[in-house]
Amino acid sequence: MSVSWQGEMLLAGLGTRTAANVRANRAVTLLWPALIPGQHALIVDGWAEVREQPDECLGVLIRPEKAVLHVTRAHTLGV
């Protein structure tokens, strides 16, 4: 899924099931995983609101509250 900035909010597309989840509980967490073990992953907590897009697609606006860069552990053999 692609995420872009809209002012101070993040904008992303979403499906109907995720939209129902956001309507039931506005607290969300986004995760950008590390591409390679040992690199950083980004975890963002925030509050979301479902928006109808002009092209009849569902979107979500997310107000980030806090974020953490997390170093993932490198995989080792035998562990």
N, CA, C and O atoms as CSV, one atom per row, in Angstrom:
chain,resi,resn,atom,element,x,y,z
A,1,MET,N,N,0.853,-1.168,0.000
A,1,MET,CA,C,0.000,0.000,0.000
A,1,MET,C,C,0.893,1.224,0.000
A,1,MET,O,O,1.944,1.235,0.642
A,2,SER,N,N,0.488,2.231,-0.703
A,2,SER,CA,C,1.259,3.468,-0.716
A,2,SER,C,C,0.666,4.445,0.298
A,2,SER,O,O,-0.546,4.503,0.504
A,3,VAL,N,N,1.550,5.197,0.914
A,3,VAL,CA,C,1.177,6.186,1.918
A,3,VAL,C,C,1.815,7.504,1.519
A,3,VAL,O,O,2.983,7.540,1.134
A,4,SER,N,N,1.053,8.588,1.607
A,4,SER,CA,C,1.597,9.902,1.271
A,4,SER,C,C,1.172,10.908,2.341
A,4,SER,O,O,0.235,10.674,3.104
A,5,TRP,N,N,1.879,12.019,2.373
A,5,TRP,CA,C,1.538,13.090,3.307
A,5,TRP,C,C,0.452,13.960,2.708
A,5,TRP,O,O,0.477,14.273,1.517
A,6,GLN,N,N,-0.502,14.350,3.540
A,6,GLN,CA,C,-1.502,15.356,3.198
A,6,GLN,C,C,-1.508,16.337,4.361
A,6,GLN,O,O,-2.210,16.147,5.354
A,7,GLY,N,N,-0.714,17.385,4.215
A,7,GLY,CA,C,-0.507,18.299,5.338
A,7,GLY,C,C,0.257,17.574,6.436
A,7,GLY,O,O,1.342,17.047,6.192
A,8,GLU,N,N,-0.300,17.544,7.646
A,8,GLU,CA,C,0.318,16.849,8.774
A,8,GLU,C,C,-0.238,15.447,8.974
A,8,GLU,O,O,0.047,14.802,9.983
A,9,MET,N,N,-1.022,14.977,8.025
A,9,MET,CA,C,-1.655,13.666,8.130
A,9,MET,C,C,-1.116,12.745,7.045
A,9,MET,O,O,-0.656,13.201,5.998
A,10,LEU,N,N,-1.180,11.445,7.308
A,10,LEU,CA,C,-0.825,10.441,6.309
A,10,LEU,C,C,-2.095,10.007,5.593
A,10,LEU,O,O,-3.144,9.864,6.221
A,11,LEU,N,N,-2.010,9.799,4.294
A,11,LEU,CA,C,-3.157,9.376,3.497
A,11,LEU,C,C,-2.814,8.049,2.836
A,11,LEU,O,O,-1.753,7.904,2.229
A,12,ALA,N,N,-3.720,7.083,2.959
A,12,ALA,CA,C,-3.514,5.771,2.354
A,12,ALA,C,C,-4.850,5.221,1.886
A,12,ALA,O,O,-5.906,5.617,2.379
A,13,GLY,N,N,-4.794,4.314,0.937
A,13,GLY,CA,C,-5.988,3.603,0.518
A,13,GLY,C,C,-6.245,2.435,1.456
A,13,GLY,O,O,-5.338,2.005,2.169
A,14,LEU,N,N,-7.458,1.922,1.464
A,14,LEU,CA,C,-7.768,0.764,2.291
A,14,LEU,C,C,-8.986,0.053,1.735
A,14,LEU,O,O,-9.735,0.616,0.937
A,15,GLY,N,N,-9.179,-1.185,2.159
A,15,GLY,CA,C,-10.318,-1.985,1.726
A,15,GLY,C,C,-11.483,-1.864,2.690
A,15,GLY,O,O,-11.385,-1.193,3.717
A,16,THR,N,N,-12.575,-2.510,2.356
A,16,THR,CA,C,-13.793,-2.387,3.163
A,16,THR,C,C,-13.641,-2.995,4.553
A,16,THR,O,O,-14.182,-2.455,5.517
A,17,ARG,N,N,-12.916,-4.106,4.679
A,17,ARG,CA,C,-12.739,-4.727,6.001
A,17,ARG,C,C,-11.895,-3.832,6.905
A,17,ARG,O,O,-12.223,-3.643,8.077
A,18,THR,N,N,-10.810,-3.283,6.362
A,18,THR,CA,C,-9.979,-2.379,7.151
A,18,THR,C,C,-10.754,-1.117,7.513
A,18,THR,O,O,-10.612,-0.594,8.618
A,19,ALA,N,N,-11.570,-0.628,6.588
A,19,ALA,CA,C,-12.401,0.550,6.877
A,19,ALA,C,C,-13.346,0.262,8.044
A,19,ALA,O,O,-13.530,1.112,8.916
A,20,ALA,N,N,-13.943,-0.924,8.065
A,20,ALA,CA,C,-14.826,-1.299,9.175
A,20,ALA,C,C,-14.054,-1.359,10.486
A,20,ALA,O,O,-14.565,-0.937,11.523
A,21,ASN,N,N,-12.816,-1.883,10.452
A,21,ASN,CA,C,-11.986,-1.937,11.658
A,21,ASN,C,C,-11.659,-0.536,12.162
A,21,ASN,O,O,-11.708,-0.286,13.367
A,22,VAL,N,N,-11.323,0.387,11.248
A,22,VAL,CA,C,-11.005,1.758,11.640
A,22,VAL,C,C,-12.234,2.452,12.208
A,22,VAL,O,O,-12.125,3.209,13.172
A,23,ARG,N,N,-13.392,2.207,11.630
A,23,ARG,CA,C,-14.620,2.821,12.161
A,23,ARG,C,C,-14.925,2.309,13.568
A,23,ARG,O,O,-15.481,3.044,14.385
A,24,ALA,N,N,-14.566,1.051,13.859
A,24,ALA,CA,C,-14.812,0.472,15.180
A,24,ALA,C,C,-13.760,0.895,16.202
A,24,ALA,O,O,-14.058,0.992,17.393
A,25,ASN,N,N,-12.528,1.150,15.744
A,25,ASN,CA,C,-11.441,1.523,16.644
A,25,ASN,C,C,-10.462,2.393,15.870
A,25,ASN,O,O,-9.758,1.903,14.986
A,26,ARG,N,N,-10.413,3.677,16.197
A,26,ARG,CA,C,-9.606,4.631,15.430
A,26,ARG,C,C,-8.113,4.544,15.710
A,26,ARG,O,O,-7.325,5.128,14.966
A,27,ALA,N,N,-7.695,3.837,16.755
A,27,ALA,CA,C,-6.267,3.694,17.059
A,27,ALA,C,C,-5.639,2.735,16.048
A,27,ALA,O,O,-6.121,1.618,15.861
A,28,VAL,N,N,-4.566,3.177,15.400
A,28,VAL,CA,C,-3.910,2.346,14.384
A,28,VAL,C,C,-2.403,2.332,14.600
A,28,VAL,O,O,-1.833,3.232,15.218
A,29,THR,N,N,-1.778,1.290,14.075
A,29,THR,CA,C,-0.325,1.180,14.047
A,29,THR,C,C,0.088,0.800,12.643
A,29,THR,O,O,-0.447,-0.147,12.066
A,30,LEU,N,N,1.036,1.535,12.094
A,30,LEU,CA,C,1.598,1.226,10.779
A,30,LEU,C,C,3.003,0.688,10.971
A,30,LEU,O,O,3.738,1.149,11.846
A,31,LEU,N,N,3.376,-0.285,10.156
A,31,LEU,CA,C,4.706,-0.868,10.227
A,31,LEU,C,C,5.329,-0.874,8.851
A,31,LEU,O,O,4.755,-1.393,7.894
A,32,TRP,N,N,6.525,-0.284,8.761
A,32,TRP,CA,C,7.356,-0.408,7.575
A,32,TRP,C,C,8.488,-1.337,7.978
A,32,TRP,O,O,9.412,-0.902,8.665
A,33,PRO,N,N,8.449,-2.599,7.575
A,33,PRO,CA,C,9.465,-3.553,8.034
A,33,PRO,C,C,10.829,-3.275,7.415
A,33,PRO,O,O,10.941,-2.660,6.354
A,34,ALA,N,N,11.861,-3.747,8.108
A,34,ALA,CA,C,13.218,-3.659,7.574
A,34,ALA,C,C,13.313,-4.593,6.376
A,34,ALA,O,O,12.799,-5.710,6.415
A,35,LEU,N,N,13.962,-4.144,5.323
A,35,LEU,CA,C,14.115,-4.978,4.133
A,35,LEU,C,C,15.149,-6.072,4.355
A,35,LEU,O,O,15.065,-7.149,3.765
A,36,ILE,N,N,16.125,-5.785,5.210
A,36,ILE,CA,C,17.198,-6.730,5.492
A,36,ILE,C,C,17.343,-6.814,7.008
A,36,ILE,O,O,17.372,-5.777,7.670
A,37,PRO,N,N,17.436,-8.031,7.588
A,37,PRO,CA,C,17.652,-8.134,9.032
A,37,PRO,C,C,18.860,-7.293,9.461
A,37,PRO,O,O,19.897,-7.282,8.797
A,38,GLY,N,N,18.698,-6.599,10.574
A,38,GLY,CA,C,19.746,-5.706,11.065
A,38,GLY,C,C,19.510,-4.259,10.687
A,38,GLY,O,O,20.143,-3.368,11.254
A,39,GLN,N,N,18.609,-3.997,9.734
A,39,GLN,CA,C,18.259,-2.623,9.378
A,39,GLN,C,C,17.114,-2.141,10.269
A,39,GLN,O,O,16.598,-2.892,11.097
A,40,HIS,N,N,16.727,-0.881,10.086
A,40,HIS,CA,C,15.655,-0.295,10.879
A,40,HIS,C,C,14.285,-0.590,10.293
A,40,HIS,O,O,14.097,-0.605,9.076
A,41,ALA,N,N,13.335,-0.823,11.188
A,41,ALA,CA,C,11.915,-0.864,10.838
A,41,ALA,C,C,11.286,0.381,11.461
A,41,ALA,O,O,11.751,0.859,12.496
A,42,LEU,N,N,10.232,0.906,10.836
A,42,LEU,CA,C,9.537,2.079,11.364
A,42,LEU,C,C,8.153,1.666,11.837
A,42,LEU,O,O,7.388,1.054,11.091
A,43,ILE,N,N,7.836,2.006,13.085
A,43,ILE,CA,C,6.530,1.722,13.675
A,43,ILE,C,C,5.902,3.063,14.025
A,43,ILE,O,O,6.496,3.854,14.757
A,44,VAL,N,N,4.701,3.323,13.506
A,44,VAL,CA,C,4.010,4.597,13.735
A,44,VAL,C,C,2.635,4.318,14.338
A,44,VAL,O,O,1.834,3.583,13.761
A,45,ASP,N,N,2.369,4.909,15.501
A,45,ASP,CA,C,1.046,4.844,16.127
A,45,ASP,C,C,0.309,6.143,15.851
A,45,ASP,O,O,0.916,7.213,15.808
A,46,GLY,N,N,-1.002,6.046,15.665
A,46,GLY,CA,C,-1.774,7.249,15.411
A,46,GLY,C,C,-3.266,7.000,15.471
A,46,GLY,O,O,-3.727,5.935,15.883
A,47,TRP,N,N,-4.004,8.005,15.050
A,47,TRP,CA,C,-5.465,7.962,15.033
A,47,TRP,C,C,-5.942,8.108,13.599
A,47,TRP,O,O,-5.444,8.961,12.864
A,48,ALA,N,N,-6.897,7.287,13.195
A,48,ALA,CA,C,-7.321,7.226,11.801
A,48,ALA,C,C,-8.781,7.625,11.633
A,48,ALA,O,O,-9.594,7.535,12.553
A,49,GLU,N,N,-9.072,8.067,10.421
A,49,GLU,CA,C,-10.444,8.425,10.042
A,49,GLU,C,C,-10.661,8.006,8.593
A,49,GLU,O,O,-9.876,8.365,7.715
A,50,VAL,N,N,-11.722,7.250,8.343
A,50,VAL,CA,C,-12.034,6.790,6.991
A,50,VAL,C,C,-12.573,7.961,6.184
A,50,VAL,O,O,-13.398,8.737,6.666
A,51,ARG,N,N,-12.097,8.077,4.955
A,51,ARG,CA,C,-12.549,9.130,4.033
A,51,ARG,C,C,-12.980,8.506,2.722
A,51,ARG,O,O,-12.315,7.610,2.203
A,52,GLU,N,N,-14.086,8.980,2.192
A,52,GLU,CA,C,-14.511,8.586,0.852
A,52,GLU,C,C,-13.721,9.427,-0.136
A,52,GLU,O,O,-13.668,10.649,0.001
A,53,GLN,N,N,-13.114,8.805,-1.117
A,53,GLN,CA,C,-12.321,9.500,-2.123
A,53,GLN,C,C,-13.222,9.884,-3.298
A,53,GLN,O,O,-14.258,9.254,-3.508
A,54,PRO,N,N,-12.842,10.906,-4.065
A,54,PRO,CA,C,-13.644,11.344,-5.205
A,54,PRO,C,C,-13.903,10.236,-6.225
A,54,PRO,O,O,-14.948,10.232,-6.875
A,55,ASP,N,N,-12.972,9.303,-6.372
A,55,ASP,CA,C,-13.145,8.224,-7.350
A,55,ASP,C,C,-13.870,7.023,-6.746
A,55,ASP,O,O,-13.783,5.914,-7.274
A,56,GLU,N,N,-14.591,7.242,-5.634
A,56,GLU,CA,C,-15.389,6.235,-4.937
A,56,GLU,C,C,-14.551,5.159,-4.255
A,56,GLU,O,O,-15.084,4.122,-3.860
A,57,CYS,N,N,-13.240,5.392,-4.111
A,57,CYS,CA,C,-12.379,4.477,-3.361
A,57,CYS,C,C,-12.368,4.917,-1.901
A,57,CYS,O,O,-12.616,6.081,-1.584
A,58,LEU,N,N,-12.077,3.972,-1.028
A,58,LEU,CA,C,-11.950,4.305,0.381
A,58,LEU,C,C,-10.522,4.730,0.673
A,58,LEU,O,O,-9.574,4.181,0.111
A,59,GLY,N,N,-10.375,5.702,1.546
A,59,GLY,CA,C,-9.067,6.147,1.985
A,59,GLY,C,C,-9.085,6.322,3.485
A,59,GLY,O,O,-10.147,6.322,4.108
A,60,VAL,N,N,-7.923,6.468,4.056
A,60,VAL,CA,C,-7.819,6.698,5.491
A,60,VAL,C,C,-6.830,7.824,5.724
A,60,VAL,O,O,-5.750,7.845,5.133
A,61,LEU,N,N,-7.197,8.754,6.581
A,61,LEU,CA,C,-6.297,9.804,7.042
A,61,LEU,C,C,-5.817,9.412,8.432
A,61,LEU,O,O,-6.621,9.070,9.299
A,62,ILE,N,N,-4.519,9.461,8.640
A,62,ILE,CA,C,-3.938,9.052,9.909
A,62,ILE,C,C,-3.140,10.207,10.491
A,62,ILE,O,O,-2.258,10.763,9.836
A,63,ARG,N,N,-3.460,10.558,11.725
A,63,ARG,CA,C,-2.689,11.583,12.443
A,63,ARG,C,C,-1.650,10.846,13.287
A,63,ARG,O,O,-2.001,10.225,14.291
A,64,PRO,N,N,-0.369,10.908,12.890
A,64,PRO,CA,C,0.662,10.218,13.672
A,64,PRO,C,C,0.796,10.837,15.057
A,64,PRO,O,O,0.799,12.060,15.196
A,65,GLU,N,N,0.906,10.003,16.070
A,65,GLU,CA,C,1.092,10.467,17.446
A,65,GLU,C,C,2.510,10.206,17.932
A,65,GLU,O,O,3.115,11.059,18.581
A,66,LYS,N,N,3.044,9.021,17.617
A,66,LYS,CA,C,4.415,8.708,18.005
A,66,LYS,C,C,4.967,7.667,17.043
A,66,LYS,O,O,4.221,6.921,16.408
A,67,ALA,N,N,6.288,7.634,16.952
A,67,ALA,CA,C,6.936,6.698,16.036
A,67,ALA,C,C,8.234,6.207,16.667
A,67,ALA,O,O,8.857,6.888,17.482
A,68,VAL,N,N,8.618,5.000,16.260
A,68,VAL,CA,C,9.838,4.381,16.764
A,68,VAL,C,C,10.585,3.762,15.594
A,68,VAL,O,O,10.003,3.040,14.784
A,69,LEU,N,N,11.878,4.052,15.512
A,69,LEU,CA,C,12.750,3.327,14.598
A,69,LEU,C,C,13.307,2.156,15.385
A,69,LEU,O,O,13.954,2.345,16.416
A,70,HIS,N,N,13.061,0.958,14.907
A,70,HIS,CA,C,13.439,-0.249,15.632
A,70,HIS,C,C,14.462,-1.023,14.817
A,70,HIS,O,O,14.216,-1.360,13.659
A,71,VAL,N,N,15.610,-1.304,15.422
A,71,VAL,CA,C,16.623,-2.107,14.738
A,71,VAL,C,C,16.220,-3.566,14.860
A,71,VAL,O,O,16.036,-4.078,15.965
A,72,THR,N,N,16.084,-4.226,13.730
A,72,THR,CA,C,15.724,-5.636,13.749
A,72,THR,C,C,16.963,-6.474,14.032
A,72,THR,O,O,18.087,-6.062,13.747
A,73,ARG,N,N,16.745,-7.622,14.582
A,73,ARG,CA,C,17.857,-8.514,14.900
A,73,ARG,C,C,18.258,-9.286,13.671
A,73,ARG,O,O,17.405,-9.809,12.954
A,74,ALA,N,N,19.539,-9.363,13.421
A,74,ALA,CA,C,20.046,-10.156,12.293
A,74,ALA,C,C,19.860,-11.634,12.620
A,74,ALA,O,O,20.111,-12.054,13.750
A,75,HIS,N,N,19.428,-12.417,11.653
A,75,HIS,CA,C,19.249,-13.849,11.862
A,75,HIS,C,C,20.604,-14.530,11.966
A,75,HIS,O,O,21.535,-14.203,11.230
A,76,THR,N,N,20.704,-15.471,12.879
A,76,THR,CA,C,21.933,-16.247,13.006
A,76,THR,C,C,21.601,-17.709,12.877
A,76,THR,O,O,20.498,-18.128,13.228
A,77,LEU,N,N,22.535,-18.492,12.381
A,77,LEU,CA,C,22.325,-19.921,12.243
A,77,LEU,C,C,22.313,-20.587,13.607
A,77,LEU,O,O,23.080,-20.225,14.499
A,78,GLY,N,N,21.428,-21.569,13.756
A,78,GLY,CA,C,21.378,-22.349,14.984
A,78,GLY,C,C,20.637,-21.673,16.120
A,78,GLY,O,O,20.658,-22.182,17.241
A,79,VAL,N,N,19.978,-20.539,15.874
A,79,VAL,CA,C,19.248,-19.845,16.950
A,79,VAL,C,C,17.772,-20.007,16.723
A,79,VAL,O,O,16.968,-19.504,17.508
